[in-house]
Amino acid sequence: MTMSMPEAVRSAVLAMPMAKTLQLAFRRIEAGATEVEMPVLDAFCFRPGQLQATAVFAVADFAAVSAAGTLLPSGWINATIDGTLKLLAPARGTHLRARGRVVDASRLLTICAAEVYAVGDDGQEQLCATLLGTARNIDAAAPARTQPPLS
């Protein structure tokens, strides 16, 4: 039985060593949208309980680019080629919740975005970052040199 594209994306992302290190978990994944959570771990904090920007970027990137991946045809993959993170508030709480979405999809590039929320002990969310990204869509079966150039 063939996996749906959202399930294929979930499996591919969670198999990545970085996703395992960050302890990412998908809470929602559907065509063009995802919700990814990551615990606030001391190893990723620059002061007790407050995440470094690198960890915030990572969860935002995974959410946005995985949302883009859900719209790809079977046999295609994607990779981040650009991303801009805007930090709006401290990333502290029990975990982060990143909601990824597709802004515009085309054959070669997909523009995607994510909003990242810090979630407290009480479950309250505080918007702490936004990301706007670009993912390159790649036919995994084609040799790398046959991929169309970006320009």
C-alpha positions in Angstrom: 0.0 0.0 0.0 1.4 3.4 -1.0 1.6 6.1 1.7 -0.2 9.4 1.2 2.0 12.4 0.6 1.4 13.8 4.1 2.4 10.5 5.7 5.4 10.2 3.4 6.5 13.7 4.5 6.0 12.8 8.1 8.1 9.6 7.8 10.9 11.4 5.8 11.1 14.3 8.3 11.1 12.1 11.5 13.8 9.9 10.0 16.2 12.9 9.8 18.9 12.9 12.6 18.2 16.6 13.3 14.5 16.0 13.7 15.3 13.2 16.1 17.7 15.4 18.1 15.1 18.1 18.4 12.5 15.5 19.4 10.0 16.9 16.8 6.5 15.5 16.7 3.8 16.2 14.1 0.5 17.1 15.7 -1.2 17.8 12.3 -0.2 17.2 8.7 -2.4 17.7 5.7 -2.1 19.1 2.2 -0.4 22.5 2.5 -0.3 22.7 6.3 1.4 21.2 9.3 1.7 21.6 13.0 5.0 20.5 14.6 6.0 20.5 18.3 9.4 20.6 19.9 10.1 20.4 23.6 12.1 23.2 25.3 15.3 21.3 26.1 18.1 22.7 28.3 20.7 21.7 25.6 19.1 24.2 23.2 18.8 27.1 25.7 21.1 30.1 26.0 19.8 30.7 29.5 17.6 28.4 31.6 14.3 27.8 29.9 14.8 30.2 26.9 15.6 28.7 23.5 18.3 30.0 21.3 17.2 31.4 17.9 18.8 28.4 16.1 16.3 26.0 17.7 13.4 28.3 16.9 14.5 28.6 13.3 14.8 24.8 13.1 11.2 24.0 14.2 9.9 26.8 12.0 11.8 25.6 9.0 10.7 22.0 9.5 7.0 23.1 9.8 7.1 25.4 6.7 9.1 23.1 4.4 7.2 20.0 5.4 3.9 21.8 4.6 5.4 22.6 1.2 6.4 18.9 0.8 2.8 17.7 1.3 1.9 19.3 -2.1 4.6 17.6 -4.1 3.9 14.8 -6.6 5.0 11.3 -5.6 8.7 10.7 -6.0 9.6 14.4 -5.4 11.4 15.8 -2.4 12.2 19.4 -1.3 14.9 21.3 0.4 15.2 24.7 2.0 17.0 27.3 -0.1 16.1 30.4 1.8 14.5 31.4 5.1 14.0 34.5 7.2 13.1 34.3 10.8 11.7 37.2 12.8 11.9 36.8 16.6 8.9 38.5 18.3 9.1 37.3 21.9 11.2 35.0 24.1 10.9 31.3 23.2 10.2 29.9 26.6 7.7 27.5 28.0 7.3 23.7 28.0 7.5 23.4 24.2 7.2 25.2 20.9 4.4 24.7 18.4 5.1 25.7 14.8 2.3 25.9 12.3 3.6 25.7 8.7 1.7 26.6 5.6 2.1 27.0 1.9 2.0 30.6 0.6 2.5 29.8 -3.1 3.5 26.6 -4.9 5.0 26.1 -8.3 6.9 23.3 -10.1 10.4 24.5 -9.1 9.9 26.6 -5.9 7.4 26.7 -3.1 7.1 29.7 -0.8 6.1 28.6 2.7 5.7 30.2 6.1 5.4 29.3 9.7 4.2 30.9 12.9 6.0 29.6 16.1 4.3 29.7 19.5 5.8 29.2 22.9 3.5 27.1 24.9 3.4 27.5 28.7 2.6 25.0 31.5 -1.0 26.1 31.3 -1.2 25.5 27.5 -1.4 29.2 26.7 0.4 30.1 23.4 2.5 33.2 22.8 3.6 34.0 19.3 7.4 34.1 19.4 8.5 34.0 15.8 7.5 33.9 12.2 9.4 32.4 9.2 9.1 33.0 5.5 10.9 30.4 3.5 11.6 29.0 0.0 11.8 25.3 -0.7 13.3 23.9 -3.9 11.3 21.0 -5.4 13.4 18.1 -6.6 12.5 15.1 -8.7 14.2 12.5 -6.6 14.4 10.0 -9.6 16.2 12.5 -11.9 20.0 12.7 -11.7 21.1 15.9 -10.0 22.7 17.4 -13.1 19.3 17.2 -15.0 17.5 19.4 -12.5 16.5 22.7 -14.0 18.6 25.7 -12.8 17.2 28.2 -10.4 17.8 31.1 -12.7 
